[in-house]
Amino acid sequence: MRRRVTALALLLTATALPLSAVGPAQSAPGPQRAAGPGTDHAADDPFTADRTNWFRQDRFGMFIHFGAYSNLEGEYPRPDGTVCRNAEWIKRQCKIPTAEYERRARSFDPADFDAGAVVKAAKDAGMKYIVITSKHHEGYAMWPTKVNSWNLRDHSSFDKNRDILAELKRAADAAGVKLGFYYSIWDWHDPDFPDPATFPKYEKRMYAQLKELVDTYDPALLWFDGEWDTEDPHNPWTARDGERLEAYLRGLNPDLVINNRVGKRRVVDGDYGTPEQEIPDAPVDGQLWESCMTLNDHWGFARYDRNWKSGQALVRNLLATTSRSGNYLLNVGPDARGRVPQPSVDRLKEMGTWLRTAGQGDAVFGARYGGLVEEPDWGTVSRKGDTLYAAVTRWPGAGQPLHLRARTDFAVKSARVLGSSQRVTVTASGDGYDLTPSGAATNPTATVIALKVDPGRAARPGDGKGLKQEVFDNAELSGAPKVTRTDPAVNHSWKYTGSPHPSVAADRFGVRWTGSVEPRRSETYTLTTVSDDTVRVWIDGELVIDSWNPHEPRVDKARVRLEAGRRHAIRVDYAEQTGEAHMKLLWSSPNQPQEVIPSTQLRTR
C-alpha cells in the first residue's frame, strides 16, 4: 500500500530463470489473445457479468498485510541507538540496508499463523472474501516460489514444510470464503527492477510468480499495487505494461477479478477501482469499486499502534460503501508470530454481531446504491430488489420524522424497524416521504428501517440486437466505412494494440454507432461514456456529450429524459488518434443500476 492516504483516481539477488521461463507479452506461454489489428480486450461488463457477480454481492472482505516486515513489528533500532518506526514500508522509510534487512528476515518464524483462526475471524465478522499479501514492495514472497530464494520457505526460520497460502486456501474453501492475492509490481529487492534496460528480466520473473499463484492456488481475485510513478527505487511500470499483464492473466483464468492497479489506476484498468482510506461520496462512474482501510493507522503490524477504530465506526463505513455500490476491504496485520491482534478480532466480532442481528446484514449483502432517494444526512440507504434499507445513525426525537428526498416517482407500500415491533408511519411530504417511528432506536450503531417500495410501471424488456456500427480507417470518419455491422453493445477496450477490425490499423481510426435506444422505464437517465480519446453522443438529434478534444481515458456524462415505449434516436461518434483506444457507453437511473447499455435496449433503426 502507499505510505500516505491517496485520493480516488478517475482519475537479494534474484535467482535467474532458465530461458524457458514465462515472460511478458508474446513470450508468455499459455492461452492468450492475439495482439494486433482486430483485437478487442474487453472481457465483459463487470457491472453485470457472471464473473464478477460474487464481488458485487459479497460487499465485505478481509485484507491481510503480512510479510518479512512483520518480523520487525514496526520498529527498527538504528546503530546510533535511535528507533525508527514504520510498518510495511519500514525497509525503505527507515533506510535499512539490504544486507541487514535480509539478516533480520532470516529469523522470521510465523509459526503461530493459524489459517483456520484467520478464516473464522473473517467469517465471524461477516466477511465473504480474503485478500492476503503474497508479495509486498519489499519483494519477499510469502509462498514457496521457485523463481527466487527471497521467500518465506527459503529465507526464514519458518517450517520448510508449511505453506501459509495453501493453508489459507484450504481453510477458506472449507468455510465458503473466497481467497485473493495482493501482489506488488514495485519491487525494492530485485536488482533488475529499477533500470528500464533490465526491467524485462524482472518482468519475466513477475510473470512466472503470478503464474505460480494462479496455477497453484486458484485465486478468485488478484489485487495489484505499486504501479505508480516513483523513485527510490525508480518504477518503470507503464500503461502498456499493464495492458500486457492484464491480457496475460485473463488468458490464464478468464474468471479472475482484477483491480485497477494492474495498470495505472485508471477507469479503463482492470475490473474495479481502489480508493484507499476513503469512501467516495457517490457511486463511482464507469467502474466497480472497493475501499480498502486499516483498523488502526498501519497496514502491517506495529506494536505501538493502538489507535483502533471503533466497531461502530467500522459498521457505518461498511454501510456507507454499500449504499454507494462499493465494497469494503478491511485490513488486519498479523504480528511476527503470525497472530492477528486481539483488538482486531474484537472489532471484527462487533461488526459480525451487528450484521447478524435482526437481519440487518440484508442492508449490506447483495445490496447496492439506494437510487430511488438521495442519501439523507441521518444515515445511509441501500437497496435490494423492492426493498430500501434505511440505516439510521441519528435517530429522531419522539414523534419527529426522518425525511427521504425522492429522485423519481415511487410508492412506499410498508415500513418496519428490523428487530422491533414498533410502528413506522410513512407520509408523502414535499419532495419525498417522512418516516416517523413510534419508538426508540434498537441499536446505537445503526437502526435499520426496511421499506417495501413500488417503482410503478413494470420495466419493459426490449428485444433489440444492438446498434449499427460503421468502422472507418481514419479519425475523421470520412469516406466509405471499411466495415458495417451490428454491434451488440458499445463496450470496447482496443487499448494500444487492437482495433475494431483486422483490416483497420491500431492507430487513427473512427467508429460511428447509429440506431435507437429504448429505456425500460420512463426516467431521467445518466449516460456515461468511458473513452480514449474523443467521443460525441447525440440523443434525438441533440448533442448531449461533446468530448471531441483528444484526451487520455476519461469519463463524460449527460442527463437525458428517456420515455419507455419510445425509440430515441442515438448516434455515437468515436475517433482514435494515437495511443490507446477505449469506448464504453453506460446508463443509469434511479431504477437502473449502472451498466453498459445492453443489446436488448438498442436497435439499428
C-alpha positions as CSV (number, residue, x, y, z in Angstrom):
1,M,0.0,0.0,0.0
2,R,1.0,3.6,-0.4
3,R,2.6,5.1,2.7
4,R,0.2,8.1,2.6
5,V,-3.5,8.2,2.0
6,T,-4.3,8.5,-1.7
7,A,-7.3,10.2,-3.4
8,L,-9.6,8.2,-5.7
9,A,-8.3,8.5,-9.2
10,L,-10.7,9.0,-12.1
11,L,-8.8,9.7,-12.3
12,L,18.8,-10.1,-2.6
13,T,19.8,-11.2,-5.5
14,A,17.2,-12.9,-7.5
15,T,17.9,-16.3,-9.0
16,A,17.8,-16.1,-12.7
17,L,15.3,-18.3,-14.6
18,P,16.1,-20.5,-17.5
19,L,15.3,-19.2,-20.9
20,S,12.1,-21.3,-21.0
21,A,10.7,-19.4,-18.1
22,V,7.5,-17.5,-18.5
23,G,7.8,-13.9,-19.7
24,P,5.8,-10.8,-20.7
25,A,3.8,-10.2,-23.8
26,Q,4.3,-12.6,-26.6
27,S,6.9,-14.7,-24.8
28,A,4.5,-15.8,-22.1
29,P,3.2,-19.3,-22.6
30,G,-0.4,-20.4,-22.1
31,P,-3.6,-19.2,-23.6
32,Q,-3.6,-15.5,-24.7
33,R,-5.5,-13.2,-27.0
34,A,-3.6,-12.3,-30.2
35,A,-2.5,-8.7,-30.1
36,G,-2.8,-6.5,-33.2
37,P,-5.4,-5.1,-35.5
38,G,-8.8,-6.6,-34.8
39,T,-8.0,-7.4,-31.1
40,D,-10.6,-6.3,-28.5
41,H,-9.5,-6.7,-24.9
42,A,-13.0,-6.0,-23.4
43,A,-13.7,-9.1,-21.3
44,D,-17.4,-8.3,-20.4
45,D,-19.3,-5.7,-18.5
46,P,-18.1,-6.0,-14.8
47,F,-21.3,-4.3,-13.7
48,T,-23.4,-7.3,-15.0
49,A,-21.0,-10.2,-15.7
50,D,-21.5,-13.6,-14.0
51,R,-17.7,-13.5,-13.5
52,T,-17.9,-10.5,-11.1
53,N,-21.3,-11.4,-9.6
54,W,-19.8,-12.7,-6.3
55,F,-17.8,-9.5,-5.9
56,R,-20.8,-7.3,-6.4
57,Q,-22.9,-9.3,-3.9
58,D,-20.4,-10.0,-1.2
59,R,-19.5,-6.4,-0.3
60,F,-17.2,-7.1,2.7
61,G,-13.7,-8.6,2.7
62,M,-10.6,-9.0,4.9
63,F,-7.3,-7.6,3.8
64,I,-4.2,-9.2,5.3
65,H,-0.8,-7.4,5.3
66,F,1.8,-9.9,6.2
67,G,5.5,-10.2,5.1
68,A,9.1,-10.1,6.3
69,Y,8.4,-6.5,7.6
70,S,6.0,-8.2,10.2
71,N,9.1,-9.6,11.8
72,L,10.2,-6.1,12.9
73,E,6.7,-5.4,14.3
74,G,7.0,-1.7,13.3
75,E,10.3,-0.7,15.0
76,Y,13.9,-0.7,13.7
77,P,16.7,0.1,16.3
78,R,19.3,2.1,14.4
79,P,23.1,1.6,15.1
80,D,23.1,5.1,16.7
81,G,20.6,3.9,19.4
82,T,17.5,5.7,17.9
83,V,14.4,3.8,16.9
84,C,12.7,4.3,13.6
85,R,9.1,3.4,13.3
86,N,7.0,2.2,10.4
87,A,5.3,-1.0,9.3
88,E,5.2,-2.5,5.8
89,W,7.3,0.4,4.5
90,I,9.9,0.1,7.2
91,K,12.8,-1.1,5.0
92,R,12.5,2.0,2.7
93,Q,11.4,4.6,5.2
94,C,14.0,3.6,7.8
95,K,16.7,3.2,5.2
96,I,17.6,-0.3,6.4
97,P,20.5,-1.7,4.4
98,T,19.5,-4.6,2.2
99,A,22.0,-7.0,3.9
100,E,20.7,-6.0,7.3
101,Y,17.1,-6.5,6.2
102,E,17.9,-9.9,4.8
103,R,19.7,-10.8,8.0
104,R,16.6,-10.0,10.0
105,A,14.3,-11.8,7.6
106,R,16.3,-15.0,8.4
107,S,14.8,-15.1,11.9
108,F,11.2,-14.6,10.7
109,D,9.2,-17.5,12.1
110,P,5.4,-17.0,12.0
111,A,4.9,-20.4,13.5
112,D,1.6,-19.4,15.2
113,F,-0.1,-18.5,11.9
114,D,-3.4,-20.3,12.1
115,A,-5.3,-20.2,8.8
116,G,-8.4,-21.7,10.5
117,A,-8.5,-19.0,13.1
118,V,-8.0,-16.3,10.5
119,V,-10.8,-17.5,8.3
120,K,-13.0,-17.9,11.4
121,A,-12.3,-14.3,12.4
122,A,-13.3,-13.2,8.9
123,K,-16.4,-15.4,8.9
124,D,-17.5,-14.2,12.3
125,A,-17.2,-10.7,11.0
126,G,-19.5,-11.4,8.1
127,M,-16.6,-11.1,5.6
128,K,-17.1,-13.1,2.4
129,Y,-13.6,-12.9,0.9
130,I,-10.0,-12.6,1.9
131,V,-7.1,-10.9,0.2
132,I,-3.6,-11.6,1.6
133,T,-0.3,-10.0,0.5
134,S,1.6,-12.7,-1.5
135,K,4.4,-10.2,-2.1
136,H,4.7,-6.6,-0.9
137,H,7.1,-3.8,-2.1
138,E,9.9,-5.5,-0.2
139,G,9.8,-8.2,-2.9
140,Y,9.5,-11.0,-0.3
141,A,7.3,-13.9,-1.5
142,M,5.0,-15.4,1.2
143,W,4.8,-18.8,-0.7
144,P,7.5,-21.3,-1.7
145,T,8.1,-19.7,-5.1
146,K,10.5,-21.4,-7.5
147,V,11.5,-18.1,-9.0
148,N,14.0,-17.0,-6.3
149,S,15.1,-17.7,-2.8
150,W,13.8,-14.4,-1.3
151,N,10.7,-16.1,0.2
152,L,9.2,-17.5,3.3
153,R,10.4,-21.1,2.7
154,D,14.0,-20.4,1.7
155,H,14.8,-17.2,3.7
156,S,13.3,-17.5,7.1
157,S,13.2,-19.7,10.2
158,F,9.7,-20.9,9.3
159,D,8.9,-24.6,8.9
160,K,10.1,-25.6,5.4
161,N,7.1,-28.0,5.1
162,R,4.5,-25.4,5.6
163,D,2.8,-23.1,3.0
164,I,0.6,-20.5,4.6
165,L,-1.1,-19.6,1.3
166,A,-2.0,-23.3,0.8
167,E,-3.2,-23.5,4.4
168,L,-5.3,-20.3,3.9
169,K,-6.7,-21.6,0.7
170,R,-7.9,-24.9,2.3
171,A,-9.4,-23.1,5.2
172,A,-11.2,-20.6,3.1
173,D,-12.6,-23.2,0.7
174,A,-13.9,-25.2,3.6
175,A,-15.7,-22.1,5.0
176,G,-17.1,-21.0,1.7
177,V,-14.9,-17.8,1.7
178,K,-13.2,-16.7,-1.5
179,L,-9.4,-16.1,-1.5
180,G,-7.4,-13.5,-3.4
181,F,-3.8,-12.3,-3.5
182,Y,-2.2,-8.9,-3.3
183,Y,0.9,-8.6,-5.5
184,S,3.2,-5.6,-5.6
185,I,4.6,-4.6,-9.0
186,W,7.1,-2.3,-7.4
187,D,10.0,-4.3,-6.1
188,W,12.7,-2.9,-3.8
189,H,14.7,-6.1,-3.7
190,D,15.1,-7.3,-7.3
191,P,18.2,-5.6,-8.8
192,D,16.7,-5.7,-12.3
193,F,13.5,-3.8,-11.4
194,P,14.5,-0.1,-11.5
195,D,16.6,0.0,-14.7
196,P,14.4,0.1,-17.9
197,A,17.2,-1.8,-19.6
198,T,17.0,-4.7,-17.2
199,F,13.3,-4.4,-16.3
200,P,12.2,-7.1,-18.8
201,K,14.2,-9.6,-16.8
202,Y,12.3,-8.7,-13.7
203,E,9.1,-8.8,-15.7
204,K,9.7,-12.4,-16.7
205,R,10.2,-13.3,-13.1
206,M,7.0,-11.5,-12.1
207,Y,5.0,-13.3,-14.8
208,A,6.4,-16.6,-13.5
209,Q,5.4,-15.8,-9.9
210,L,1.9,-14.8,-11.0
211,K,1.5,-18.0,-13.0
212,E,2.6,-20.0,-9.9
213,L,-0.1,-18.2,-7.8
214,V,-2.8,-18.7,-10.3
215,D,-2.0,-22.3,-11.2
216,T,-1.2,-23.5,-7.6
217,Y,-3.8,-21.7,-5.5
218,D,-6.6,-20.8,-8.0
219,P,-7.4,-17.3,-6.5
220,A,-10.7,-15.6,-7.2
221,L,-9.1,-12.2,-7.3
222,L,-5.7,-10.5,-7.9
223,W,-5.1,-7.2,-6.1
224,F,-2.1,-5.3,-7.6
225,D,-0.3,-2.4,-6.1
226,G,2.9,-0.5,-6.6
227,E,2.0,0.8,-10.1
228,W,2.6,4.5,-9.6
229,D,5.4,6.6,-10.9
230,T,8.0,7.0,-8.2
231,E,11.7,6.8,-7.3
232,D,13.9,5.2,-4.7
233,P,13.8,2.8,-6.5
234,H,12.7,4.0,-9.9
235,N,9.4,2.5,-11.0
236,P,9.3,2.0,-14.8
237,W,5.8,0.4,-15.0
238,T,3.7,1.8,-17.8
239,A,0.1,1.6,-19.0
240,R,1.3,-0.6,-21.9
241,D,2.9,-3.0,-19.3
242,G,-0.4,-3.1,-17.5
243,E,-2.2,-3.9,-20.8
244,R,0.0,-6.9,-21.5
245,L,-0.2,-8.2,-17.9
246,E,-3.9,-8.0,-17.7
247,A,-4.4,-9.8,-21.1
248,Y,-1.9,-12.5,-20.0
249,L,-3.8,-13.1,-16.7
250,R,-7.2,-13.3,-18.4
251,G,-5.6,-15.9,-20.6
252,L,-4.6,-17.9,-17.6
253,N,-8.0,-17.6,-16.0
254,P,-10.8,-15.7,-17.7
255,D,-12.8,-15.6,-14.4
256,L,-10.2,-13.7,-12.4
257,V,-11.4,-10.4,-10.9
258,I,-8.5,-7.9,-11.2
259,N,-8.2,-4.4,-9.6
260,N,-7.2,-1.3,-11.5
261,R,-3.7,-1.1,-10.1
262,V,-2.7,-3.8,-12.7
263,G,-2.4,-0.7,-15.0
264,K,-2.1,2.9,-13.8
265,R,-5.2,3.0,-11.5
266,R,-7.4,4.4,-14.3
267,V,-11.1,3.9,-15.1
268,V,-10.1,1.6,-18.0
269,D,-7.7,-0.6,-16.0
270,G,-8.9,-3.9,-14.5
271,D,-12.4,-4.5,-13.2
272,Y,-12.7,-2.2,-10.2
273,G,-11.3,1.0,-8.6
274,T,-9.4,1.1,-5.3
275,P,-9.9,4.2,-3.2
276,E,-7.6,3.9,-0.2
277,Q,-8.5,5.0,3.3
278,E,-11.5,7.0,1.9
279,I,-15.1,6.3,0.8
280,P,-16.4,8.1,-2.3
281,D,-19.5,10.2,-1.7
282,A,-21.4,8.6,-4.6
283,P,-21.2,5.5,-6.9
284,V,-18.1,5.6,-9.0
285,D,-18.7,6.3,-12.7
286,G,-17.7,3.7,-15.2
287,Q,-16.1,1.2,-12.8
288,L,-16.9,-1.1,-9.8
289,W,-15.1,0.0,-6.7
290,E,-13.8,-1.2,-3.4
291,S,-12.5,0.9,-0.5
292,C,-9.6,-0.5,1.5
293,M,-9.0,0.7,5.0
294,T,-6.9,-0.1,8.1
295,L,-8.3,-1.0,11.5
296,N,-5.8,1.3,13.1
297,D,-3.1,3.6,11.5
298,H,-1.0,0.9,9.7
299,W,-1.4,-1.9,7.2
300,G,1.4,-4.1,8.7
301,F,1.7,-4.9,12.4
302,A,3.1,-2.1,14.5
303,R,3.3,-3.0,18.2
304,Y,2.9,0.7,19.3
305,D,-0.2,1.5,17.2
306,R,-3.2,1.3,19.4
307,N,-5.3,3.8,17.6
308,W,-8.1,1.3,16.8
309,K,-11.3,2.4,15.0
310,S,-14.5,1.6,16.9
311,G,-16.8,-1.1,15.9
312,Q,-19.5,1.5,15.4
313,A,-17.3,3.5,13.0
314,L,-16.4,0.4,11.1
315,V,-20.1,-0.7,10.6
316,R,-21.0,2.7,9.5
317,N,-18.2,2.7,7.0
318,L,-19.5,-0.6,5.6
319,L,-23.0,0.8,5.3
320,A,-21.7,3.9,3.5
321,T,-19.7,1.8,0.9
322,T,-22.7,-0.5,0.3
323,S,-25.1,2.5,-0.1
324,R,-22.9,3.7,-2.9
325,S,-22.5,0.3,-4.6
326,G,-19.0,-0.3,-3.3
327,N,-17.1,-3.0,-1.3
328,Y,-15.3,-2.6,2.0
329,L,-11.9,-4.3,2.3
330,L,-10.8,-4.1,6.0
331,N,-7.2,-4.8,6.9
332,V,-5.6,-6.9,9.7
333,G,-1.9,-7.1,10.2
334,P,-0.5,-10.3,11.9
335,D,2.5,-10.0,14.2
336,A,5.9,-11.6,13.9
337,R,4.5,-14.9,15.1
338,G,1.6,-14.8,12.6
339,R,-1.1,-13.9,15.2
340,V,-3.9,-11.5,14.4
341,P,-4.0,-8.8,17.2
342,Q,-6.9,-9.4,19.6
343,P,-8.2,-5.8,19.2
344,S,-8.7,-6.6,15.5
345,V,-10.5,-9.8,16.3
346,D,-12.7,-8.0,18.9
347,R,-13.8,-5.3,16.4
348,L,-14.5,-7.8,13.7
349,K,-16.7,-9.7,16.1
350,E,-18.6,-6.5,16.8
351,M,-19.3,-6.0,13.1
352,G,-20.4,-9.6,12.7
353,T,-22.8,-9.3,15.6
354,W,-24.4,-6.2,14.1
355,L,-24.7,-7.8,10.7
356,R,-26.3,-11.0,12.2
357,T,-28.8,-9.1,14.4
358,A,-32.4,-8.9,13.2
359,G,-31.4,-9.5,9.6
360,Q,-29.5,-6.2,9.4
361,G,-27.0,-7.8,7.1
362,D,-29.6,-7.5,4.3
363,A,-28.7,-3.9,4.2
364,V,-25.2,-4.9,3.0
365,F,-25.0,-8.3,1.3
366,G,-26.5,-8.3,-2.2
367,A,-27.5,-4.6,-1.7
368,R,-26.4,-1.6,-3.7
369,Y,-27.0,2.1,-4.2
370,G,-30.4,3.2,-3.0
371,G,-31.1,5.1,-6.2
372,L,-34.7,6.0,-5.6
373,V,-33.8,8.5,-2.9
374,E,-31.0,11.0,-2.1
375,E,-28.6,10.0,0.7
376,P,-30.0,11.5,3.9
377,D,-27.9,13.3,6.5
378,W,-29.2,11.0,9.2
379,G,-27.8,7.8,7.8
380,T,-27.5,5.7,4.6
381,V,-29.9,4.0,2.2
382,S,-29.2,0.8,0.2
383,R,-31.5,-1.2,-2.0
384,K,-32.0,-4.9,-2.7
385,G,-34.9,-5.8,-5.0
386,D,-38.0,-4.0,-4.0
387,T,-36.7,-3.1,-0.5
388,L,-34.9,0.0,0.6
389,Y,-32.8,-0.3,3.8
390,A,-32.6,3.0,5.6
391,A,-29.8,2.6,8.2
392,V,-30.4,5.4,10.7
393,T,-27.3,6.6,12.6
394,R,-29.1,9.7,14.0
395,W,-32.4,8.6,15.4
396,P,-35.1,11.3,15.6
397,G,-36.7,12.6,18.8
398,A,-40.1,11.2,19.8
399,G,-42.7,12.0,17.2
400,Q,-40.1,13.5,14.8
401,P,-39.8,12.3,11.2
402,L,-36.9,11.2,9.1
403,H,-37.2,12.8,5.7
404,L,-36.3,10.9,2.4
405,R,-35.9,13.0,-0.7
406,A,-37.2,11.1,-3.8
407,R,-35.2,11.1,-7.0
408,T,-38.1,9.7,-9.0
409,D,-41.7,8.7,-8.6
410,F,-42.3,5.6,-6.4
411,A,-44.6,4.4,-3.7
412,V,-43.8,3.1,-0.3
413,K,-46.0,0.1,0.5
414,S,-44.8,-0.7,4.0
415,A,-42.1,0.1,6.6
416,R,-40.8,-1.7,9.6
417,V,-37.9,-1.4,12.0
418,L,-35.8,-4.6,11.9
419,G,-35.8,-6.3,15.2
420,S,-38.7,-4.3,16.6
421,S,-42.5,-4.4,16.5
422,Q,-42.8,-0.6,16.6
423,R,-44.9,1.1,14.0
424,V,-43.4,3.4,11.3
425,T,-45.8,5.9,9.8
426,V,-45.0,6.9,6.2
427,T,-46.3,10.2,4.8
428,A,-45.8,11.9,1.5
429,S,-44.1,15.2,2.3
430,G,-42.8,17.8,-0.1
431,D,-40.1,16.3,-2.3
432,G,-40.4,12.8,-0.8
433,Y,-41.5,10.9,2.2
434,D,-41.4,11.3,6.0
435,L,-40.8,8.2,8.1
436,T,-42.0,8.6,11.7
437,P,-41.1,5.7,14.0
438,S,-43.2,5.2,17.1
439,G,-40.4,4.0,19.4
440,A,-36.7,4.3,20.2
441,A,-33.7,3.2,18.2
442,T,-32.9,-0.5,18.6
443,N,-29.2,-0.2,18.1
444,P,-26.7,2.6,18.9
445,T,-24.6,1.8,15.8
446,A,-27.4,1.9,13.2
447,T,-31.1,1.1,13.4
448,V,-32.4,-0.3,10.1
449,I,-35.9,0.6,8.7
450,A,-36.9,-1.7,5.8
451,L,-39.2,-0.1,3.2
452,K,-41.1,-2.1,0.7
453,V,-41.4,0.0,-2.4
454,D,-43.3,0.0,-5.7
455,P,-41.4,1.7,-8.5
456,G,-44.5,2.0,-10.6
457,R,-45.0,0.6,-14.1
458,A,-43.0,-2.6,-14.6
459,A,-39.9,-2.4,-16.6
460,R,-40.4,-3.1,-20.4
461,P,-37.8,-5.6,-21.6
462,G,-36.6,-5.0,-25.1
463,D,-35.8,-7.4,-27.9
464,G,-33.2,-5.3,-29.7
465,K,-29.9,-6.7,-31.1
466,G,-27.6,-3.7,-30.9
467,L,-26.7,-0.6,-32.9
468,K,-25.4,-0.2,-36.5
469,Q,-21.7,0.1,-36.4
470,E,-19.6,1.7,-39.1
471,V,-15.8,1.5,-38.9
472,F,-13.6,4.0,-40.7
473,D,-9.9,3.7,-41.4
474,N,-9.4,7.4,-40.4
475,A,-10.1,9.5,-37.4
476,E,-12.2,12.0,-39.4
477,L,-14.9,9.3,-40.0
478,S,-14.8,10.3,-43.7
479,G,-15.3,8.4,-46.9
480,A,-16.9,5.0,-47.1
481,P,-16.7,2.8,-43.9
482,K,-14.4,-0.2,-44.1
483,V,-16.8,-2.3,-42.1
484,T,-20.6,-2.1,-41.4
485,R,-22.2,-4.5,-39.0
486,T,-24.4,-4.7,-35.9
487,D,-22.6,-4.2,-32.6
488,P,-24.4,-5.7,-29.6
489,A,-23.1,-3.1,-27.2
490,V,-20.7,-0.1,-27.1
491,N,-18.2,-1.8,-24.9
492,H,-14.7,-1.9,-26.3
493,S,-11.1,-1.9,-25.0
494,W,-8.9,-2.0,-28.1
495,K,-6.1,-0.4,-25.9
496,Y,-2.7,0.1,-27.6
497,T,-2.5,-2.8,-30.0
498,G,-6.1,-3.5,-31.0
499,S,-8.7,-2.1,-33.4
500,P,-12.3,-2.8,-34.4
501,H,-11.3,-5.0,-37.4
502,P,-8.2,-6.8,-38.8
503,S,-8.4,-4.6,-41.8
504,V,-8.1,-1.4,-39.7
505,A,-4.8,-0.3,-38.2
506,A,-4.5,0.2,-34.4
507,D,-3.9,4.0,-34.8
508,R,-6.1,6.6,-36.4
509,F,-9.5,5.0,-36.9
510,G,-13.1,6.1,-36.3
511,V,-16.3,4.4,-35.3
512,R,-19.9,5.5,-35.7
513,W,-22.8,3.9,-34.0
514,T,-26.4,4.8,-35.0
515,G,-29.9,3.5,-34.3
516,S,-32.2,3.9,-31.3
517,V,-32.3,3.3,-27.6
518,E,-35.4,2.2,-25.8
519,P,-35.5,2.5,-22.0
520,R,-37.2,0.0,-19.7
521,R,-38.8,2.8,-17.7
522,S,-39.6,6.5,-18.2
523,E,-37.0,8.3,-16.2
524,T,-34.1,10.7,-16.3
525,Y,-31.0,8.7,-17.2
526,T,-27.4,9.5,-16.8
527,L,-25.5,8.5,-20.0
528,T,-21.8,7.8,-19.3
529,T,-19.0,7.4,-21.8
530,V,-15.6,6.0,-20.9
531,S,-13.3,6.9,-23.8
532,D,-9.8,7.5,-25.1
533,D,-9.6,9.6,-27.0
534,T,-12.6,11.5,-28.4
535,V,-16.4,11.0,-28.4
536,R,-19.7,12.7,-29.2
537,V,-23.2,11.4,-28.4
538,W,-26.5,12.7,-29.8
539,I,-29.9,11.8,-28.5
540,D,-32.9,12.6,-30.7
541,G,-30.6,14.9,-32.7
542,E,-29.3,16.8,-29.7
543,L,-25.6,16.8,-28.9
544,V,-25.5,15.7,-25.2
545,I,-21.9,14.7,-24.8
546,D,-19.2,16.6,-26.7
547,S,-15.7,15.4,-25.8
548,W,-14.0,15.9,-29.1
549,N,-10.7,17.3,-28.0
550,P,-8.1,14.4,-27.7
551,H,-7.8,13.2,-24.2
552,E,-6.5,10.2,-22.2
553,P,-9.0,7.8,-20.6
554,R,-11.8,9.8,-19.1
555,V,-15.5,9.8,-18.1
556,D,-18.1,12.1,-19.6
557,K,-21.7,12.3,-18.5
558,A,-25.1,13.7,-19.6
559,R,-28.6,13.6,-18.1
560,V,-31.4,12.9,-20.5
561,R,-35.1,12.1,-20.2
562,L,-36.0,8.8,-21.9
563,E,-39.5,7.5,-22.2
564,A,-40.5,3.9,-22.1
565,G,-42.2,2.6,-25.3
566,R,-40.3,5.2,-27.4
567,R,-37.3,4.6,-29.5
568,H,-35.0,7.5,-29.0
569,A,-32.6,8.1,-31.9
570,I,-28.9,7.8,-30.9
571,R,-25.7,8.5,-32.6
572,V,-22.2,8.0,-31.1
573,D,-19.0,9.1,-32.9
574,Y,-15.7,7.9,-31.7
575,A,-12.2,8.7,-33.0
576,E,-8.8,7.3,-32.1
577,Q,-5.8,9.4,-32.9
578,T,-2.8,7.6,-31.4
579,G,-2.1,5.6,-28.4
580,E,-4.9,3.8,-26.6
581,A,-8.4,3.2,-27.7
582,H,-11.3,2.7,-25.3
583,M,-15.1,3.3,-25.8
584,K,-17.9,2.3,-23.4
585,L,-21.5,3.6,-23.3
586,L,-23.3,3.1,-20.0
587,W,-26.6,4.3,-18.5
588,S,-28.0,4.6,-15.0
589,S,-31.2,6.0,-13.4
590,P,-32.9,5.9,-10.0
591,N,-34.3,2.4,-11.0
592,Q,-31.5,1.3,-13.3
593,P,-28.1,0.3,-11.8
594,Q,-25.1,1.5,-13.7
595,E,-24.3,-0.8,-16.7
596,V,-23.2,-0.9,-20.3
597,I,-26.4,-0.3,-22.3
598,P,-27.5,-3.9,-23.2
599,S,-28.2,-5.0,-26.7
600,T,-31.9,-5.7,-25.8
601,Q,-32.4,-2.0,-25.5
602,L,-30.6,-1.0,-28.7
603,R,-31.8,-1.2,-32.3
604,T,-30.1,-0.5,-35.6
605,R,-33.0,1.8,-36.6
